[in-house]
Amino acid sequence: MTDPKPPLREINPDRPLTDAARAQVTALARRQSKAGGVLMQAINFVGGQVEDGLKLLPKSTRAQLDAAAKVALERSYHAASQSRSGAGQSLSGGAAHRAMATLSGAIGGLGGLPTALLELPVATTLIFRAVQEVAEAHGEDPTSTETRIECLRVFGAGGPGGLDDGVDTSFLGARISLTGAAVHGLIGKVAPRFAAVLSQKLASQAVPVLGAAAGAGTNFAFIRYYTEVAHVHFGLRQLARLHNEAEVTEAFHSELARLTAPVLRGK
């Protein structure tokens, strides 16, 4: 089966950044710097109160997280596209995805860790769908192989717990083969980073019943975080199709560094 639309092409890759484009880059950098948000900080604080969430997970579970992340991403890559047709068309918009993710997290946390693990692919698919909608809003075909690969990259953009700056602009110049082997290879690279985020989610859901509230909160926070990262990711891709990629990347990182640099105070 072929994609319904051809891959996106660069329109004018050598066009320098205009003032309007620079303003868009600045807005994306600000969006990235705020992606974690107060809610994510609150989730991190709650996780820290449970004797460090990672320590709450059995060693066997932590060892299986990479594999669980791979399975969840593989299923989401295929299911998220299929679920956009038929009855799935009724589930659209950021609010709908956040509501479903919140409900899914609550149900997953009712039975503690076992049900949380079962709920994991559902939560991942809901996040993937939300990311696809963001891609569509930025002029991409959400069902194409190329766009779904870029959606996978969003999951590898880092965690909302402060592990890194949550952004990777290497995708601007990178053009990987649109094959099944390439998809599996990308998932293999993305899964460990996503697993690090999942460990926090699973730890918060590990206590039965109480985990329902934590599961609802973490799912809400995660889908909000990844959709914000997606807006940055696909916003930069859109700009790179119209302007020089190197200039887009340099301007973005320069602005992000300025926004996240510590404020030096006089003595």
N, C-alpha and C positions, 0 to 999 in steps of 0.2 A: 504494500500500500504506500502511496506517495503522499507527501504533505499537501494539504489543500492550497497552500500558498508557497511561492518560492522563497528561499532564504532572503533575509533583508540584505540590501546592498548599500555600500557607502555612496552617498550622493555627491559630496564634495569634500573628500578627506583632507585636502590641502587648504581649505578655507580657514583663515585665522579667526580666533575668537572675537566676537563683537562684544560691545558693552552689555547688550542684552543677554548674550550667552554667558558672559562672566557673572552676571547677576544670578543666572540660573545655577551656575556652579556654586556660587556662594550660598544660595538657598539650600542646595543639596548637602553641602558641607555642614551647615547648621542643623539640618534634619538628622544627619548622621551623628553629630555630637550629642543630640538630645534623644537618640533612639532608645537608650536604656530607660530613661525617665524615672520619675519618683516611684512609680508603681514597681518597676523592676528592682529598685533599691530596697523597697519594702519586702519583696519576695526573697531577696538575698538575705535580709535581716532575719526573716522568719526561718529560713533554712539554717542559718547560723545558730539559732536557738535550739535546734534539734541535734545538739552535739555534733555539729558538722555533718551535713547530709550524706556526704560520701561514706563516712564511717558507719552510717546506719544501714548501708547496703551490704548484703553478704558478699564475700570475696567471689563466690561463684557467679553472682549476678553482675558484679563489676567486670568480670572477665568476659561475660557474654554481651556486654553493652555494644561493642563494635559490631558484632554479628547482628544484634537486634536493630541497630541503626541502619545497617546495610539492607536488611529485609524490609524495614519500614520505608526507606527511600526508594527501593526497587518497586515496591507495591504502589507507593504514592505516584511515582513517575508514570505508571500505566493507569492506575485507577483514577487519578485526579482529572486526566483528560477525558476518560470515558464517562465520568460522573457529571461532566458539564452538559451532557445531552439528556434527553428524556426528562424524567422527574427531577434530575439534578439541576435543571435550568432554574428551578424555583429558588435554589439556594445561591444567591448572588449578593454582592455588596459586602463591604467590610463588617458592618454591624451583624449581618446574618452569620458570617463565618465566625465572628467572635462569640456570638451567642451559642452556636453549635459546639464550638471548641470548649467553651466554659461548661456546658452541660456534659459533654463527653468526659472532661476531666473530673467532674464531680462523680459521675457514675464509676469511672475508673478507680477513683480513690476510695470507694465504699468498702471494697474488700481488701484494701491494703495492697501490698506489692504484687500478688498474683493477678488481680484485676487491672492494676496499673500497667503491667506488661502487656496484657491483652488489649488494652485501650490505646497503646502506643501507635500502632499503624493508623488508627482512626484519626488521632490527633495530628499525626504527620501529614495525612492526606488532606485534612482541612486546612492546615497551614499552606500546603502546596497549592491548593485551589485558590486561596487568597492571594498568594504570590503570582499565580497565573493571571488573575484579574488585574493586578498592578501592571504586569507586562503588557496586557491588552490596552490598558489606559495610556501606555507610552508608545502605542503604534505597532505592537508586535502581535503575531498570530499565536494565541496561547496554546493551540493544539499542535503546532509544528514541532518537529524534533529539535530544531535549533533553539527555540524559545524554551522548551521544557528542559533542555540541557542547562540553559542559563538560570532557570528556576532552581535546578540542583545546586548551582554555584552559590546561590543565596544561602543555602543551608550550611555551606562551608565558610560563610563570612565571619565566623567567630561567635562566641556566646555573649549573652547580655549580662554576664556576671563580671565583666571587667577583665576577661582573659586577654583581650587585644582590642584594637580600635574597631573591630567588626566590619572592616571593609577591605576589599581586594580589587584593585583596578587592573590587575594583569589580564582580566578577561577582555579588555578593550582591544588589545592587539592580538590576542590568542584566538585562533580559529581551529578547533579540534574537529576531527572527522565525525560526521554524523552517522556513526555505526553503532551496533549493539555493543561491540567490544569497547568502543570509546566511552559509551555510557557506563558500562560496568567499571571501567578504569576510573572514571570520574567519581562514581559512587564510592569506590574503594578509598579515594583520597579525602572525600568529604565526610564519610561516615565517622572517622575518629573525632573530628571536630564537633560534629553533631552529637556524638555519644557523650562528649564531655558536658554538653548542655543537658542532655537527657538524664544524666546521673543526678542532677539537681532536681529535675522534675520527679523522677522516680523516688528519690529520697523523701521528698515532701509528701508523697502519696503512700509511703510505706506503712503508716499507722492506720488500721481500718477505721472507718467512719470519719475520724478526724482528717484522714487523708482526702476525703471528699471535698472539703473546703479548700484545702491546699491544692488539690488537683484542679479545681475550678479556677483558682487564682493564677496558678502557674500557666495553665493553658491560655488564659486570657492574656497574660503578660507576654508569653512566647509568640502568639499569633500577632499581637500588636508589634512586637519587636521585629519579627521577620518581615512583616509587611512594610515597616518603615525602612528596613535595609533594602527591601525590594524596590521601593521608590527611588532610593539612591542608585542602586545597581542599574535599573532600567532607564533612569533619568540620564545617567552618564552614558549609557549605550546610545541613547537617542541623540545626545549632543555629539558623540563621537562619529555618528553617521553624517553629521552636517559640518563638523569642524575637525581640525587637526587633532588626532588622538593624543599626541604627546602634549599639546597645549592644554587639552581638557584634563589630562591626568595631573600635569604639573600644577595647574591652577587649583584643582580640587585638593590635592595634598597640601599645598601651601596654605590654603584657607583653613583646612581642617587642623593643621598644626598650629595656626594662629589662634583658633578657637579653643583648642585643648591645652595650650601652653599654660603653665602655672603663672599666676600673677605675682610679680615681684613687688614687694612692699618695702618702702624705705624704713630705715631704722628709726 
